[in-house]
Amino acid sequence: MDDPHNKPPTFWQVLHSVMAAAFGVQSAKNRSRDFTHGKPGQFLLVGLLFTVGFALTLFAIVKLVVYLAGV
């Protein structure tokens, strides 16, 4: 009756799917769940936030390395 496979993905499942897709390791089972039960808007928003966070993290790491190198 309450089949977990027919529910939309939770926030954490969407985040996991976005991160897995970003690194190219998304499983066929999760991809199928995302395309059948997920909402595109959720994935776009989480994907955009993940991309911005990833870029800012890389920027901060580069700034730190340059600072520590004394350049």
QUISUL-V363847 format. One record per residue. RES is the residue in one small letter. SS is DSSP state (alpha for helix, beta for strand, coil for the rest). Layout:
BEGIN
<<RES & SS> <RES & SS>>
END
This chain:
BEGIN
<<m & coil> <d & coil> <d & coil> <p & alpha> <h & alpha> <n & alpha> <k & coil> <p & coil> <p & coil> <t & coil> <f & alpha> <w & alpha> <q & alpha> <v & alpha> <l & alpha> <h & alpha> <s & alpha> <v & alpha> <m & alpha> <a & alpha> <a & alpha> <a & alpha> <f & alpha> <g & coil> <v & coil> <q & coil> <s & coil> <a & alpha> <k & alpha> <n & alpha> <r & alpha> <s & alpha> <r & alpha> <d & alpha> <f & alpha> <t & alpha> <h & alpha> <g & coil> <k & coil> <p & alpha> <g & alpha> <q & alpha> <f & alpha> <l & alpha> <l & alpha> <v & alpha> <g & alpha> <l & alpha> <l & alpha> <f & alpha> <t & alpha> <v & alpha> <g & alpha> <f & alpha> <a & alpha> <l & alpha> <t & alpha> <l & alpha> <f & alpha> <a & alpha> <i & alpha> <v & alpha> <k & alpha> <l & alpha> <v & alpha> <v & alpha> <y & alpha> <l & alpha> <a & alpha> <g & coil> <v & coil>>
END
